[in-house]
Amino acid sequence: MELPIVANSSTKLFNLLLRIAALVSTLTAAIIMATSHETVSFFTIQFEAKYSDVPSFKYFVANNILAGLYSFGALFIPQEGLVGKVLIALDVVFTMLLTSSLSASLAIAEVGKRGNSRAGWLPICKQVPNYCERSGGALAAGFISVFIFMLTMVFSAYSTLIIINHDRPLAHKISEKTDAITDK
């Protein structure tokens, strides 16, 4: 039983939509995080919280911008052949980068929200609630980005592998493998 060739217009359209969604979600996460800041005054002391004060938030913004630029570039690259295989590898790399930056930022956000009594770190979200809410929104958009990148990675791998396997009839592939085994 032969499967139908998957590389049709609906497959290409779905791949295009996934890549556009990845572009939008990564850039949205980066913009929300990059614009999160709040200044609070306590008597004569001013306290400013901004994303650039936290290295993991800067890592989050940088990875989301890079992933967004990659998604934009991937919109114009054909998915077939060797280039399709390279895109699969790059999808894996960017999914891993987004996941690592999200997890690092979530760890810092947790400390900012709850503090750490053993380390003596006090929570800051009660003092700068708008900053924490905005950062939380960026992290939620980051979750969506990771999910979309995972879908894109799986879908492009599946569709590329199906296209590769349909270049020749299945019976021909099986006979080649059995001939190679018997020749040894």
C-alpha positions in Angstrom: 0.0 0.0 0.0 1.5 3.3 -1.1 0.9 6.5 0.8 -0.1 9.6 -1.2 2.7 12.1 -1.8 2.4 14.7 0.9 4.1 17.6 -0.9 0.9 19.2 -2.2 -0.4 22.7 -2.0 -2.2 22.1 1.3 1.1 20.8 2.9 3.0 23.8 1.6 0.2 26.2 2.8 0.2 24.6 6.3 4.0 24.8 6.5 3.8 28.5 5.5 1.1 29.2 8.1 3.2 27.5 10.8 6.3 29.6 9.9 4.3 32.8 9.9 2.8 31.9 13.3 6.4 31.2 14.5 7.5 34.5 13.2 4.7 36.4 14.9 4.9 34.6 18.2 8.7 34.9 18.6 8.7 38.6 17.7 5.7 39.3 20.0 7.5 37.6 22.9 10.7 39.6 22.2 8.8 42.9 21.9 6.8 42.4 25.1 9.9 41.4 27.1 12.0 44.2 25.7 9.4 46.8 26.6 8.9 45.5 30.1 10.1 48.1 32.6 8.8 49.9 35.6 10.1 52.6 38.0 9.0 52.8 41.6 9.8 55.5 44.2 10.2 54.6 47.8 10.6 57.9 49.8 13.6 59.4 48.0 14.9 56.2 46.5 13.9 55.2 43.0 13.9 51.6 42.0 13.8 50.7 38.3 13.2 47.2 37.0 13.8 46.5 33.3 14.5 43.4 31.2 18.1 44.4 30.5 19.0 44.0 34.2 18.5 40.3 34.0 20.8 38.2 31.8 18.3 35.4 31.2 15.8 38.0 30.0 18.3 39.4 27.5 19.0 35.8 26.4 15.3 35.3 25.9 14.9 38.5 23.8 18.0 37.7 21.7 16.9 34.1 21.0 13.3 35.2 20.1 14.6 37.8 17.7 17.0 35.3 16.1 14.2 32.7 15.8 11.9 35.3 14.3 14.5 36.3 11.7 15.1 32.6 10.9 11.3 32.1 10.5 11.2 35.0 8.2 14.0 33.7 6.1 12.6 30.2 6.0 9.4 31.6 4.4 11.4 32.2 1.2 13.4 29.0 1.1 12.1 25.9 -0.7 11.4 22.9 1.5 12.6 20.2 -0.9 15.9 18.4 -1.3 19.0 19.1 0.7 17.8 22.6 1.7 14.7 20.9 3.3 17.0 18.7 5.4 19.0 21.7 6.5 15.8 23.5 7.5 14.8 20.5 9.6 18.2 20.7 11.4 17.8 24.5 11.9 14.3 24.0 13.2 15.7 21.6 15.8 18.4 24.1 16.8 16.0 27.0 17.1 13.5 25.0 19.0 16.3 24.0 21.5 17.4 27.7 21.8 13.9 28.9 22.5 13.3 26.2 25.0 16.6 26.9 26.9 15.9 30.7 27.0 12.4 30.1 28.1 13.4 27.8 30.9 16.2 30.2 32.1 13.7 33.1 32.1 11.1 31.1 33.9 13.5 30.3 36.7 14.4 34.0 37.2 10.7 34.9 37.0 9.9 32.4 39.7 12.6 34.0 42.0 11.2 37.4 41.2 7.7 36.4 42.1 8.4 34.2 45.2 11.9 35.0 46.2 14.2 32.5 47.8 14.3 32.6 51.6 17.2 30.3 51.9 19.4 32.5 49.7 18.0 35.7 51.2 16.4 36.9 47.9 13.2 38.9 48.4 10.4 38.8 45.9 10.1 42.0 43.8 6.8 41.5 42.1 4.8 43.2 44.9 7.0 46.3 44.3 6.9 46.3 40.5 3.7 44.5 39.5 3.4 45.9 36.0 7.0 44.8 35.2 6.2 41.3 36.4 2.9 41.1 34.6 4.5 42.2 31.3 7.4 39.8 31.8 4.9 37.0 32.5 3.0 37.9 29.3 6.3 37.6 27.3 7.0 34.2 28.9 3.5 33.1 27.9 4.2 34.2 24.3 7.5 32.3 24.6 5.6 29.1 25.5 3.4 29.6 22.4 6.6 30.1 20.3 8.2 26.9 21.6 5.0 25.0 20.9 4.7 26.4 17.3 8.4 25.7 16.7 7.9 22.1 17.9 5.0 21.7 15.5 6.9 23.2 12.7 9.9 20.9 13.3 7.8 17.8 13.4 5.7 18.8 10.4 8.6 19.8 8.2 10.5 16.6 9.2 7.5 14.5 8.4 6.7 16.1 5.1 10.3 16.1 4.0 10.8 12.5 4.9 7.6 11.5 3.1 8.7 13.4 0.0 12.1 11.7 0.1 10.5 8.3 0.4 8.2 8.9 -2.5 11.0 9.6 -5.0 11.0 6.0 -6.0 8.4 3.2 -5.8 8.3 1.3 -2.5 8.9 -2.1 -4.2 12.1 -0.8 -5.9 13.4 0.3 -2.5 12.7 -3.0 -0.9 14.3 -4.9 -3.8 17.5 -2.8 -3.5 17.8 -3.5 0.2 17.3 -7.2 -0.3 19.8 -7.3 -3.2 22.4 -5.4 -1.0 21.9 -8.0 1.8 22.2 -11.0 -0.5 25.3 -9.6 -2.2 27.2 -9.6 1.1 
